[in-house]
Every structure is written in structure tokens, then in C-alpha cells.
Amino acid sequence: MPVLLIILIPLGALVIYAVVFDLRRRRRTALTSHDISSAARLARANADARGGSGLGHNDGGGGGVGTGL
């Protein structure tokens, strides 16, 4: 019986430590990860704040991409 306690207590502590470490690591990467969709949302929000979409926007000045001028 004491041999089981000597084996099970450190093993249980190791499992608990691994779970806590994994949860902490996942939380940290969730805060610092930047996927494409969040970058696209940020770019769109910045463009909207400046007053234009930035994609295919032509203010009538001529010479834009795809205008044929």
C-alpha cells in the first residue's frame, strides 16, 4: 500500500501540473495569436475610420486601376 502512494501521489501531481501548464499556455497563445480574419477585420475597421474601403475605391479622379484611363 505505501508503494502505491509513493507512485500515485507524484504521478497525480505531475498530471495536475501538466493540465495547468497546458491551460496557461493555451490562454497565452489565444491572447497573442493573430489569424487572417482578425487582421482583415482590423484593416477594414481602419479603412472605414479613414472614410473609405480602400479596395476598388475611386473618387472620380481618373487613372485608377481598372478605369481604362
PQR file of N, CA, C, O and H, with PARSE charges and radii, in Angstrom:
ATOM      1  N   MET A   1       0.802  -1.198   0.000 -0.4000 1.5000
ATOM      2  CA  MET A   1       0.000   0.000   0.000 -0.0000 2.0000
ATOM      3  C   MET A   1       0.853   1.274   0.000  0.5500 1.7000
ATOM      4  O   MET A   1       0.552   2.193  -0.762 -0.5500 1.4000
ATOM      5  N   PRO A   2       1.899   1.366   0.819 -0.5600 1.5000
ATOM      6  CA  PRO A   2       2.728   2.570   0.771  0.2800 2.0000
ATOM      7  C   PRO A   2       3.424   2.755  -0.585  0.5500 1.7000
ATOM      8  O   PRO A   2       3.671   3.885  -1.008 -0.5500 1.4000
ATOM      9  N   VAL A   3       3.734   1.658  -1.254 -0.4000 1.5000
ATOM     10  CA  VAL A   3       4.381   1.760  -2.558 -0.0000 2.0000
ATOM     11  C   VAL A   3       3.433   2.418  -3.560  0.5500 1.7000
ATOM     12  O   VAL A   3       3.862   3.227  -4.382 -0.5500 1.4000
ATOM     13  H   VAL A   3       3.534   0.741  -0.911  0.4000 1.0000
ATOM     14  N   LEU A   4       2.147   2.072  -3.493 -0.4000 1.5000
ATOM     15  CA  LEU A   4       1.165   2.699  -4.377 -0.0000 2.0000
ATOM     16  C   LEU A   4       1.073   4.197  -4.111  0.5500 1.7000
ATOM     17  O   LEU A   4       0.974   4.988  -5.049 -0.5500 1.4000
ATOM     18  H   LEU A   4       1.799   1.414  -2.825  0.4000 1.0000
ATOM     19  N   LEU A   5       1.105   4.591  -2.848 -0.4000 1.5000
ATOM     20  CA  LEU A   5       1.043   6.012  -2.517 -0.0000 2.0000
ATOM     21  C   LEU A   5       2.286   6.748  -3.005  0.5500 1.7000
ATOM     22  O   LEU A   5       2.204   7.883  -3.475 -0.5500 1.4000
ATOM     23  H   LEU A   5       1.185   3.949  -2.086  0.4000 1.0000
ATOM     24  N   ILE A   6       3.425   6.095  -2.889 -0.4000 1.5000
ATOM     25  CA  ILE A   6       4.674   6.709  -3.344 -0.0000 2.0000
ATOM     26  C   ILE A   6       4.658   6.904  -4.863  0.5500 1.7000
ATOM     27  O   ILE A   6       5.257   7.849  -5.376 -0.5500 1.4000
ATOM     28  H   ILE A   6       3.491   5.173  -2.508  0.4000 1.0000
ATOM     29  N   ILE A   7       3.981   6.022  -5.572 -0.4000 1.5000
ATOM     30  CA  ILE A   7       3.908   6.131  -7.029 -0.0000 2.0000
ATOM     31  C   ILE A   7       2.758   7.042  -7.463  0.5500 1.7000
ATOM     32  O   ILE A   7       2.931   7.872  -8.356 -0.5500 1.4000
ATOM     33  H   ILE A   7       3.494   5.254  -5.156  0.4000 1.0000
ATOM     34  N   LEU A   8       1.579   6.894  -6.835 -0.4000 1.5000
ATOM     35  CA  LEU A   8       0.400   7.604  -7.295 -0.0000 2.0000
ATOM     36  C   LEU A   8       0.406   9.095  -6.960  0.5500 1.7000
ATOM     37  O   LEU A   8      -0.079   9.897  -7.758 -0.5500 1.4000
ATOM     38  H   LEU A   8       1.438   6.220  -6.109  0.4000 1.0000
ATOM     39  N   ILE A   9       0.934   9.483  -5.818 -0.4000 1.5000
ATOM     40  CA  ILE A   9       0.924  10.901  -5.442 -0.0000 2.0000
ATOM     41  C   ILE A   9       1.793  11.737  -6.394  0.5500 1.7000
ATOM     42  O   ILE A   9       1.314  12.756  -6.892 -0.5500 1.4000
ATOM     43  H   ILE A   9       1.328   8.831  -5.170  0.4000 1.0000
ATOM     44  N   PRO A  10       3.026  11.358  -6.664 -0.5600 1.5000
ATOM     45  CA  PRO A  10       3.795  12.151  -7.646  0.2800 2.0000
ATOM     46  C   PRO A  10       3.207  12.091  -9.062  0.5500 1.7000
ATOM     47  O   PRO A  10       3.262  13.074  -9.800 -0.5500 1.4000
ATOM     48  N   LEU A  11       2.648  10.943  -9.433 -0.4000 1.5000
ATOM     49  CA  LEU A  11       2.031  10.823 -10.743 -0.0000 2.0000
ATOM     50  C   LEU A  11       0.812  11.746 -10.857  0.5500 1.7000
ATOM     51  O   LEU A  11       0.627  12.412 -11.877 -0.5500 1.4000
ATOM     52  H   LEU A  11       2.603  10.144  -8.833  0.4000 1.0000
ATOM     53  N   GLY A  12      -0.003  11.783  -9.827 -0.4000 1.5000
ATOM     54  CA  GLY A  12      -1.165  12.679  -9.817 -0.0000 2.0000
ATOM     55  C   GLY A  12      -0.739  14.140  -9.846  0.5500 1.7000
ATOM     56  O   GLY A  12      -1.345  14.955 -10.541 -0.5500 1.4000
ATOM     57  H   GLY A  12       0.147  11.243  -8.999  0.4000 1.0000
ATOM     58  N   ALA A  13       0.299  14.468  -9.094 -0.4000 1.5000
ATOM     59  CA  ALA A  13       0.798  15.848  -9.097 -0.0000 2.0000
ATOM     60  C   ALA A  13       1.334  16.215 -10.475  0.5500 1.7000
ATOM     61  O   ALA A  13       1.146  17.345 -10.926 -0.5500 1.4000
ATOM     62  H   ALA A  13       0.791  13.806  -8.530  0.4000 1.0000
ATOM     63  N   LEU A  14       1.987  15.295 -11.140 -0.4000 1.5000
ATOM     64  CA  LEU A  14       2.513  15.556 -12.480 -0.0000 2.0000
ATOM     65  C   LEU A  14       1.383  15.787 -13.475  0.5500 1.7000
ATOM     66  O   LEU A  14       1.479  16.667 -14.330 -0.5500 1.4000
ATOM     67  H   LEU A  14       2.140  14.377 -10.774  0.4000 1.0000
ATOM     68  N   VAL A  15       0.320  15.007 -13.370 -0.4000 1.5000
ATOM     69  CA  VAL A  15      -0.829  15.188 -14.268 -0.0000 2.0000
ATOM     70  C   VAL A  15      -1.485  16.537 -14.024  0.5500 1.7000
ATOM     71  O   VAL A  15      -1.825  17.235 -14.980 -0.5500 1.4000
ATOM     72  H   VAL A  15       0.242  14.292 -12.676  0.4000 1.0000
ATOM     73  N   ILE A  16      -1.668  16.917 -12.775 -0.4000 1.5000
ATOM     74  CA  ILE A  16      -2.259  18.220 -12.451 -0.0000 2.0000
ATOM     75  C   ILE A  16      -1.369  19.342 -12.968  0.5500 1.7000
ATOM     76  O   ILE A  16      -1.869  20.312 -13.536 -0.5500 1.4000
ATOM     77  H   ILE A  16      -1.392  16.350 -11.999  0.4000 1.0000
ATOM     78  N   TYR A  17      -0.078  19.227 -12.782 -0.4000 1.5000
ATOM     79  CA  TYR A  17       0.847  20.245 -13.271 -0.0000 2.0000
ATOM     80  C   TYR A  17       0.776  20.355 -14.790  0.5500 1.7000
ATOM     81  O   TYR A  17       0.816  21.462 -15.327 -0.5500 1.4000
ATOM     82  H   TYR A  17       0.328  18.438 -12.321  0.4000 1.0000
ATOM     83  N   ALA A  18       0.672  19.223 -15.496 -0.4000 1.5000
ATOM     84  CA  ALA A  18       0.598  19.237 -16.957 -0.0000 2.0000
ATOM     85  C   ALA A  18      -0.688  19.906 -17.432  0.5500 1.7000
ATOM     86  O   ALA A  18      -0.666  20.656 -18.407 -0.5500 1.4000
ATOM     87  H   ALA A  18       0.639  18.323 -15.060  0.4000 1.0000
ATOM     88  N   VAL A  19      -1.802  19.648 -16.759 -0.4000 1.5000
ATOM     89  CA  VAL A  19      -3.077  20.270 -17.137 -0.0000 2.0000
ATOM     90  C   VAL A  19      -3.019  21.772 -16.922  0.5500 1.7000
ATOM     91  O   VAL A  19      -3.452  22.535 -17.786 -0.5500 1.4000
ATOM     92  H   VAL A  19      -1.819  19.039 -15.967  0.4000 1.0000
ATOM     93  N   VAL A  20      -2.495  22.210 -15.788 -0.4000 1.5000
ATOM     94  CA  VAL A  20      -2.391  23.642 -15.504 -0.0000 2.0000
ATOM     95  C   VAL A  20      -1.449  24.317 -16.496  0.5500 1.7000
ATOM     96  O   VAL A  20      -1.742  25.412 -16.975 -0.5500 1.4000
ATOM     97  H   VAL A  20      -2.143  21.590 -15.086  0.4000 1.0000
ATOM     98  N   PHE A  21      -0.337  23.687 -16.806 -0.4000 1.5000
ATOM     99  CA  PHE A  21       0.611  24.237 -17.767 -0.0000 2.0000
ATOM    100  C   PHE A  21      -0.027  24.376 -19.143  0.5500 1.7000
ATOM    101  O   PHE A  21       0.157  25.392 -19.813 -0.5500 1.4000
ATOM    102  H   PHE A  21      -0.099  22.797 -16.417  0.4000 1.0000
ATOM    103  N   ASP A  22      -0.774  23.364 -19.569 -0.4000 1.5000
ATOM    104  CA  ASP A  22      -1.419  23.397 -20.872 -0.0000 2.0000
ATOM    105  C   ASP A  22      -2.476  24.490 -20.935  0.5500 1.7000
ATOM    106  O   ASP A  22      -2.556  25.213 -21.929 -0.5500 1.4000
ATOM    107  H   ASP A  22      -0.924  22.538 -19.025  0.4000 1.0000
ATOM    108  N   LEU A  23      -3.283  24.621 -19.900 -0.4000 1.5000
ATOM    109  CA  LEU A  23      -4.308  25.666 -19.883 -0.0000 2.0000
ATOM    110  C   LEU A  23      -3.681  27.052 -19.904  0.5500 1.7000
ATOM    111  O   LEU A  23      -4.177  27.948 -20.587 -0.5500 1.4000
ATOM    112  H   LEU A  23      -3.219  24.034 -19.093  0.4000 1.0000
ATOM    113  N   ARG A  24      -2.609  27.232 -19.173 -0.4000 1.5000
ATOM    114  CA  ARG A  24      -1.923  28.520 -19.141 -0.0000 2.0000
ATOM    115  C   ARG A  24      -1.331  28.853 -20.510  0.5500 1.7000
ATOM    116  O   ARG A  24      -1.392  29.997 -20.961 -0.5500 1.4000
ATOM    117  H   ARG A  24      -2.206  26.504 -18.618  0.4000 1.0000
ATOM    118  N   ARG A  25      -0.759  27.844 -21.165 -0.4000 1.5000
ATOM    119  CA  ARG A  25      -0.163  28.048 -22.486 -0.0000 2.0000
ATOM    120  C   ARG A  25      -1.234  28.376 -23.522  0.5500 1.7000
ATOM    121  O   ARG A  25      -1.035  29.250 -24.366 -0.5500 1.4000
ATOM    122  H   ARG A  25      -0.709  26.915 -20.800  0.4000 1.0000
ATOM    123  N   ARG A  26      -2.370  27.680 -23.462 -0.4000 1.5000
ATOM    124  CA  ARG A  26      -3.447  27.951 -24.415 -0.0000 2.0000
ATOM    125  C   ARG A  26      -4.005  29.350 -24.238  0.5500 1.7000
ATOM    126  O   ARG A  26      -4.313  30.025 -25.220 -0.5500 1.4000
ATOM    127  H   ARG A  26      -2.532  26.970 -22.777  0.4000 1.0000
ATOM    128  N   ARG A  27      -4.139  29.794 -22.989 -0.4000 1.5000
ATOM    129  CA  ARG A  27      -4.656  31.130 -22.738 -0.0000 2.0000
ATOM    130  C   ARG A  27      -3.685  32.184 -23.269  0.5500 1.7000
ATOM    131  O   ARG A  27      -4.110  33.195 -23.829 -0.5500 1.4000
ATOM    132  H   ARG A  27      -3.888  29.246 -22.191  0.4000 1.0000
ATOM    133  N   ARG A  28      -2.397  31.952 -23.097 -0.4000 1.5000
ATOM    134  CA  ARG A  28      -1.394  32.909 -23.560 -0.0000 2.0000
ATOM    135  C   ARG A  28      -1.378  32.989 -25.084  0.5500 1.7000
ATOM    136  O   ARG A  28      -1.280  34.086 -25.633 -0.5500 1.4000
ATOM    137  H   ARG A  28      -2.052  31.131 -22.643  0.4000 1.0000
ATOM    138  N   THR A  29      -1.472  31.860 -25.780 -0.4000 1.5000
ATOM    139  CA  THR A  29      -1.459  31.887 -27.241 -0.0000 2.0000
ATOM    140  C   THR A  29      -2.750  32.464 -27.789  0.5500 1.7000
ATOM    141  O   THR A  29      -2.744  33.046 -28.874 -0.5500 1.4000
ATOM    142  H   THR A  29      -1.552  30.968 -25.334  0.4000 1.0000
ATOM    143  N   ALA A  30      -3.853  32.321 -27.074 -0.4000 1.5000
ATOM    144  CA  ALA A  30      -5.109  32.905 -27.534 -0.0000 2.0000
ATOM    145  C   ALA A  30      -5.040  34.427 -27.486  0.5500 1.7000
ATOM    146  O   ALA A  30      -5.657  35.101 -28.311 -0.5500 1.4000
ATOM    147  H   ALA A  30      -3.857  31.848 -26.192  0.4000 1.0000
ATOM    148  N   LEU A  31      -4.306  34.965 -26.540 -0.4000 1.5000
ATOM    149  CA  LEU A  31      -4.195  36.411 -26.435 -0.0000 2.0000
ATOM    150  C   LEU A  31      -3.245  36.998 -27.463  0.5500 1.7000
ATOM    151  O   LEU A  31      -3.400  38.150 -27.869 -0.5500 1.4000
ATOM    152  H   LEU A  31      -3.805  34.418 -25.869  0.4000 1.0000
ATOM    153  N   THR A  32      -2.260  36.212 -27.887 -0.4000 1.5000
ATOM    154  CA  THR A  32      -1.249  36.752 -28.787 -0.0000 2.0000
ATOM    155  C   THR A  32      -1.386  36.261 -30.216  0.5500 1.7000
ATOM    156  O   THR A  32      -0.623  36.694 -31.079 -0.5500 1.4000
ATOM    157  H   THR A  32      -2.134  35.277 -27.556  0.4000 1.0000
ATOM    158  N   SER A  33      -2.326  35.375 -30.499 -0.4000 1.5000
ATOM    159  CA  SER A  33      -2.433  34.854 -31.855 -0.0000 2.0000
ATOM    160  C   SER A  33      -3.155  35.854 -32.743  0.5500 1.7000
ATOM    161  O   SER A  33      -4.110  36.505 -32.322 -0.5500 1.4000
ATOM    162  H   SER A  33      -2.946  35.022 -29.797  0.4000 1.0000
ATOM    163  N   HIS A  34      -2.685  35.965 -33.973 -0.4000 1.5000
ATOM    164  CA  HIS A  34      -3.288  36.851 -34.949 -0.0000 2.0000
ATOM    165  C   HIS A  34      -3.549  36.040 -36.203  0.5500 1.7000
ATOM    166  O   HIS A  34      -2.631  35.745 -36.969 -0.5500 1.4000
ATOM    167  H   HIS A  34      -1.909  35.436 -34.315  0.4000 1.0000
ATOM    168  N   ASP A  35      -4.799  35.686 -36.404 -0.4000 1.5000
ATOM    169  CA  ASP A  35      -5.113  34.954 -37.609 -0.0000 2.0000
ATOM    170  C   ASP A  35      -5.499  35.939 -38.714  0.5500 1.7000
ATOM    171  O   ASP A  35      -5.586  37.145 -38.485 -0.5500 1.4000
ATOM    172  H   ASP A  35      -5.544  35.926 -35.782  0.4000 1.0000
ATOM    173  N   ILE A  36      -5.723  35.415 -39.889 -0.4000 1.5000
ATOM    174  CA  ILE A  36      -6.001  36.248 -41.051 -0.0000 2.0000
ATOM    175  C   ILE A  36      -7.306  37.007 -40.877  0.5500 1.7000
ATOM    176  O   ILE A  36      -7.395  38.173 -41.262 -0.5500 1.4000
ATOM    177  H   ILE A  36      -5.652  34.435 -40.075  0.4000 1.0000
ATOM    178  N   SER A  37      -8.315  36.373 -40.308 -0.4000 1.5000
ATOM    179  CA  SER A  37      -9.611  37.036 -40.201 -0.0000 2.0000
ATOM    180  C   SER A  37      -9.552  38.236 -39.256  0.5500 1.7000
ATOM    181  O   SER A  37     -10.196  39.254 -39.509 -0.5500 1.4000
ATOM    182  H   SER A  37      -8.243  35.425 -39.995  0.4000 1.0000
ATOM    183  N   SER A  38      -8.792  38.126 -38.179 -0.4000 1.5000
ATOM    184  CA  SER A  38      -8.690  39.276 -37.284 -0.0000 2.0000
ATOM    185  C   SER A  38      -7.901  40.395 -37.940  0.5500 1.7000
ATOM    186  O   SER A  38      -8.205  41.567 -37.718 -0.5500 1.4000
ATOM    187  H   SER A  38      -8.269  37.298 -37.973  0.4000 1.0000
ATOM    188  N   ALA A  39      -6.892  40.064 -38.744 -0.4000 1.5000
ATOM    189  CA  ALA A  39      -6.139  41.084 -39.465 -0.0000 2.0000
ATOM    190  C   ALA A  39      -7.027  41.753 -40.510  0.5500 1.7000
ATOM    191  O   ALA A  39      -6.942  42.964 -40.713 -0.5500 1.4000
ATOM    192  H   ALA A  39      -6.645  39.112 -38.924  0.4000 1.0000
ATOM    193  N   ALA A  40      -7.873  40.975 -41.169 -0.4000 1.5000
ATOM    194  CA  ALA A  40      -8.781  41.547 -42.162 -0.0000 2.0000
ATOM    195  C   ALA A  40      -9.807  42.456 -41.502  0.5500 1.7000
ATOM    196  O   ALA A  40     -10.121  43.523 -42.030 -0.5500 1.4000
ATOM    197  H   ALA A  40      -7.942  39.991 -41.004  0.4000 1.0000
ATOM    198  N   ARG A  41     -10.337  42.043 -40.344 -0.4000 1.5000
ATOM    199  CA  ARG A  41     -11.294  42.898 -39.633 -0.0000 2.0000
ATOM    200  C   ARG A  41     -10.641  44.193 -39.201  0.5500 1.7000
ATOM    201  O   ARG A  41     -11.254  45.256 -39.295 -0.5500 1.4000
ATOM    202  H   ARG A  41     -10.082  41.177 -39.915  0.4000 1.0000
ATOM    203  N   LEU A  42      -9.407  44.122 -38.730 -0.4000 1.5000
ATOM    204  CA  LEU A  42      -8.696  45.326 -38.301 -0.0000 2.0000
ATOM    205  C   LEU A  42      -8.442  46.258 -39.481  0.5500 1.7000
ATOM    206  O   LEU A  42      -8.610  47.471 -39.357 -0.5500 1.4000
ATOM    207  H   LEU A  42      -8.909  43.259 -38.654  0.4000 1.0000
ATOM    208  N   ALA A  43      -8.039  45.702 -40.626 -0.4000 1.5000
ATOM    209  CA  ALA A  43      -7.794  46.524 -41.808 -0.0000 2.0000
ATOM    210  C   ALA A  43      -9.087  47.180 -42.282  0.5500 1.7000
ATOM    211  O   ALA A  43      -9.085  48.347 -42.674 -0.5500 1.4000
ATOM    212  H   ALA A  43      -7.903  44.716 -40.726  0.4000 1.0000
ATOM    213  N   ARG A  44     -10.185  46.439 -42.248 -0.4000 1.5000
ATOM    214  CA  ARG A  44     -11.457  47.006 -42.673 -0.0000 2.0000
ATOM    215  C   ARG A  44     -11.907  48.109 -41.723  0.5500 1.7000
ATOM    216  O   ARG A  44     -12.414  49.139 -42.166 -0.5500 1.4000
ATOM    217  H   ARG A  44     -10.187  45.491 -41.929  0.4000 1.0000
ATOM    218  N   ALA A  45     -11.728  47.902 -40.428 -0.4000 1.5000
ATOM    219  CA  ALA A  45     -12.106  48.920 -39.458 -0.0000 2.0000
ATOM    220  C   ALA A  45     -11.259  50.177 -39.627  0.5500 1.7000
ATOM    221  O   ALA A  45     -11.771  51.290 -39.512 -0.5500 1.4000
ATOM    222  H   ALA A  45     -11.317  47.065 -40.068  0.4000 1.0000
ATOM    223  N   ASN A  46      -9.967  50.004 -39.901 -0.4000 1.5000
ATOM    224  CA  ASN A  46      -9.099  51.158 -40.124 -0.0000 2.0000
ATOM    225  C   ASN A  46      -9.496  51.910 -41.390  0.5500 1.7000
ATOM    226  O   ASN A  46      -9.508  53.141 -41.405 -0.5500 1.4000
ATOM    227  H   ASN A  46      -9.551  49.100 -39.995  0.4000 1.0000
ATOM    228  N   ALA A  47      -9.819  51.176 -42.448 -0.4000 1.5000
ATOM    229  CA  ALA A  47     -10.216  51.816 -43.699 -0.0000 2.0000
ATOM    230  C   ALA A  47     -11.542  52.556 -43.518  0.5500 1.7000
ATOM    231  O   ALA A  47     -11.714  53.659 -44.036 -0.5500 1.4000
ATOM    232  H   ALA A  47      -9.809  50.176 -42.436  0.4000 1.0000
ATOM    233  N   ASP A  48     -12.476  51.951 -42.786 -0.4000 1.5000
ATOM    234  CA  ASP A  48     -13.753  52.612 -42.544 -0.0000 2.0000
ATOM    235  C   ASP A  48     -13.569  53.873 -41.713  0.5500 1.7000
ATOM    236  O   ASP A  48     -14.268  54.865 -41.919 -0.5500 1.4000
ATOM    237  H   ASP A  48     -12.337  51.055 -42.366  0.4000 1.0000
ATOM    238  N   ALA A  49     -12.643  53.836 -40.790 -0.4000 1.5000
ATOM    239  CA  ALA A  49     -12.400  55.008 -39.948 -0.0000 2.0000
ATOM    240  C   ALA A  49     -11.792  56.148 -40.766  0.5500 1.7000
ATOM    241  O   ALA A  49     -11.987  57.322 -40.448 -0.5500 1.4000
ATOM    242  H   ALA A  49     -12.075  53.030 -40.623  0.4000 1.0000
ATOM    243  N   ARG A  50     -11.050  55.791 -41.827 -0.4000 1.5000
ATOM    244  CA  ARG A  50     -10.458  56.830 -42.692 -0.0000 2.0000
ATOM    245  C   ARG A  50     -11.424  57.305 -43.751  0.5500 1.7000
ATOM    246  O   ARG A  50     -11.131  58.272 -44.453 -0.5500 1.4000
ATOM    247  H   ARG A  50     -10.892  54.837 -42.085  0.4000 1.0000
ATOM    248  N   GLY A  51     -12.570  56.657 -43.890 -0.4000 1.5000
ATOM    249  CA  GLY A  51     -13.586  57.125 -44.813 -0.0000 2.0000
ATOM    250  C   GLY A  51     -13.652  56.386 -46.134  0.5500 1.7000
ATOM    251  O   GLY A  51     -14.275  56.885 -47.071 -0.5500 1.4000
ATOM    252  H   GLY A  51     -12.809  55.872 -43.319  0.4000 1.0000
ATOM    253  N   GLY A  52     -13.057  55.255 -46.245 -0.4000 1.5000
ATOM    254  CA  GLY A  52     -13.138  54.501 -47.493 -0.0000 2.0000
ATOM    255  C   GLY A  52     -12.776  53.058 -47.257  0.5500 1.7000
ATOM    256  O   GLY A  52     -12.165  52.707 -46.247 -0.5500 1.4000
ATOM    257  H   GLY A  52     -12.551  54.850 -45.484  0.4000 1.0000
ATOM    258  N   SER A  53     -13.162  52.225 -48.206 -0.4000 1.5000
ATOM    259  CA  SER A  53     -12.863  50.807 -48.050 -0.0000 2.0000
ATOM    260  C   SER A  53     -11.441  50.491 -48.449  0.5500 1.7000
ATOM    261  O   SER A  53     -10.854  49.538 -47.937 -0.5500 1.4000
ATOM    262  H   SER A  53     -13.658  52.510 -49.026  0.4000 1.0000
ATOM    263  N   GLY A  54     -10.866  51.280 -49.362 -0.4000 1.5000
ATOM    264  CA  GLY A  54      -9.504  51.021 -49.812 -0.0000 2.0000
ATOM    265  C   GLY A  54      -9.415  49.983 -50.897  0.5500 1.7000
ATOM    266  O   GLY A  54      -8.360  49.839 -51.516 -0.5500 1.4000
ATOM    267  H   GLY A  54     -11.342  52.055 -49.778  0.4000 1.0000
ATOM    268  N   LEU A  55     -10.493  49.246 -51.156 -0.4000 1.5000
ATOM    269  CA  LEU A  55     -10.492  48.228 -52.198 -0.0000 2.0000
ATOM    270  C   LEU A  55     -11.421  48.680 -53.310  0.5500 1.7000
ATOM    271  O   LEU A  55     -12.636  48.747 -53.120 -0.5500 1.4000
ATOM    272  H   LEU A  55     -11.349  49.364 -50.653  0.4000 1.0000
ATOM    273  N   GLY A  56     -10.863  48.987 -54.458 -0.4000 1.5000
ATOM    274  CA  GLY A  56     -11.671  49.381 -55.589 -0.0000 2.0000
ATOM    275  C   GLY A  56     -12.337  50.741 -55.421  0.5500 1.7000
ATOM    276  O   GLY A  56     -13.287  51.054 -56.139 -0.5500 1.4000
ATOM    277  H   GLY A  56      -9.877  48.933 -54.612  0.4000 1.0000
ATOM    278  N   HIS A  57     -11.875  51.516 -54.526 -0.4000 1.5000
ATOM    279  CA  HIS A  57     -12.474  52.816 -54.271 -0.0000 2.0000
ATOM    280  C   HIS A  57     -11.846  53.835 -55.218  0.5500 1.7000
ATOM    281  O   HIS A  57     -10.628  54.012 -55.244 -0.5500 1.4000
ATOM    282  H   HIS A  57     -11.103  51.261 -53.943  0.4000 1.0000
ATOM    283  N   ASN A  58     -12.703  54.505 -56.000 -0.4000 1.5000
ATOM    284  CA  ASN A  58     -12.221  55.502 -56.929 -0.0000 2.0000
ATOM    285  C   ASN A  58     -13.039  56.771 -56.694  0.5500 1.7000
ATOM    286  O   ASN A  58     -14.266  56.741 -56.797 -0.5500 1.4000
ATOM    287  H   ASN A  58     -13.692  54.362 -55.979  0.4000 1.0000
ATOM    288  N   ASP A  59     -12.397  57.851 -56.388 -0.4000 1.5000
ATOM    289  CA  ASP A  59     -13.108  59.076 -56.071 -0.0000 2.0000
ATOM    290  C   ASP A  59     -13.422  59.910 -57.302  0.5500 1.7000
ATOM    291  O   ASP A  59     -13.807  61.071 -57.161 -0.5500 1.4000
ATOM    292  H   ASP A  59     -11.401  57.876 -56.304  0.4000 1.0000
ATOM    293  N   GLY A  60     -13.272  59.369 -58.495 -0.4000 1.5000
ATOM    294  CA  GLY A  60     -13.599  60.097 -59.715 -0.0000 2.0000
ATOM    295  C   GLY A  60     -12.425  60.870 -60.262  0.5500 1.7000
ATOM    296  O   GLY A  60     -12.593  61.602 -61.238 -0.5500 1.4000
ATOM    297  H   GLY A  60     -12.959  58.427 -58.610  0.4000 1.0000
ATOM    298  N   GLY A  61     -11.264  60.748 -59.696 -0.4000 1.5000
ATOM    299  CA  GLY A  61     -10.115  61.476 -60.153 -0.0000 2.0000
ATOM    300  C   GLY A  61      -9.513  60.916 -61.420  0.5500 1.7000
ATOM    301  O   GLY A  61      -8.668  61.563 -62.037 -0.5500 1.4000
ATOM    302  H   GLY A  61     -11.127  60.154 -58.904  0.4000 1.0000
ATOM    303  N   GLY A  62      -9.921  59.746 -61.817 -0.4000 1.5000
ATOM    304  CA  GLY A  62      -9.431  59.130 -63.044 -0.0000 2.0000
ATOM    305  C   GLY A  62      -8.090  58.464 -62.821  0.5500 1.7000
ATOM    306  O   GLY A  62      -7.375  58.774 -61.868 -0.5500 1.4000
ATOM    307  H   GLY A  62     -10.608  59.220 -61.316  0.4000 1.0000
ATOM    308  N   GLY A  63      -7.768  57.564 -63.695 -0.4000 1.5000
ATOM    309  CA  GLY A  63      -6.477  56.909 -63.663 -0.0000 2.0000
ATOM    310  C   GLY A  63      -6.366  55.793 -62.643  0.5500 1.7000
ATOM    311  O   GLY A  63      -5.265  55.307 -62.385 -0.5500 1.4000
ATOM    312  H   GLY A  63      -8.349  57.313 -64.469  0.4000 1.0000
ATOM    313  N   GLY A  64      -7.455  55.384 -62.071 -0.4000 1.5000
ATOM    314  CA  GLY A  64      -7.429  54.286 -61.102 -0.0000 2.0000
ATOM    315  C   GLY A  64      -7.282  52.952 -61.790  0.5500 1.7000
ATOM    316  O   GLY A  64      -7.359  52.872 -63.016 -0.5500 1.4000
ATOM    317  H   GLY A  64      -8.349  55.779 -62.281  0.4000 1.0000
ATOM    318  N   VAL A  65      -7.074  51.920 -61.033 -0.4000 1.5000
ATOM    319  CA  VAL A  65      -6.930  50.582 -61.586 -0.0000 2.0000
ATOM    320  C   VAL A  65      -8.268  50.147 -62.158  0.5500 1.7000
ATOM    321  O   VAL A  65      -9.294  50.238 -61.484 -0.5500 1.4000
ATOM    322  H   VAL A  65      -7.011  51.985 -60.037  0.4000 1.0000
ATOM    323  N   GLY A  66      -8.263  49.685 -63.370 -0.4000 1.5000
ATOM    324  CA  GLY A  66      -9.474  49.168 -63.998 -0.0000 2.0000
ATOM    325  C   GLY A  66     -10.387  50.243 -64.549  0.5500 1.7000
ATOM    326  O   GLY A  66     -11.518  49.933 -64.925 -0.5500 1.4000
ATOM    327  H   GLY A  66      -7.430  49.610 -63.918  0.4000 1.0000
ATOM    328  N   THR A  67      -9.952  51.497 -64.617 -0.4000 1.5000
ATOM    329  CA  THR A  67     -10.800  52.567 -65.129 -0.0000 2.0000
ATOM    330  C   THR A  67     -10.626  52.764 -66.624  0.5500 1.7000
ATOM    331  O   THR A  67     -11.490  53.352 -67.275 -0.5500 1.4000
ATOM    332  H   THR A  67      -9.034  51.749 -64.312  0.4000 1.0000
ATOM    333  N   GLY A  68      -9.527  52.283 -67.177 -0.4000 1.5000
ATOM    334  CA  GLY A  68      -9.293  52.428 -68.594 -0.0000 2.0000
ATOM    335  C   GLY A  68      -8.749  53.798 -68.964  0.5500 1.7000
ATOM    336  O   GLY A  68      -8.669  54.121 -70.149 -0.5500 1.4000
ATOM    337  H   GLY A  68      -8.825  51.806 -66.649  0.4000 1.0000
ATOM    338  N   LEU A  69      -8.385  54.588 -68.013 -0.4000 1.5000
ATOM    339  CA  LEU A  69      -7.857  55.917 -68.326 -0.0000 2.0000
ATOM    340  C   LEU A  69      -6.352  55.940 -68.268  0.5500 1.7000
ATOM    341  O   LEU A  69      -5.741  56.981 -68.505 -0.5500 1.4000
ATOM    342  H   LEU A  69      -8.450  54.326 -67.050  0.4000 1.0000
TER
END
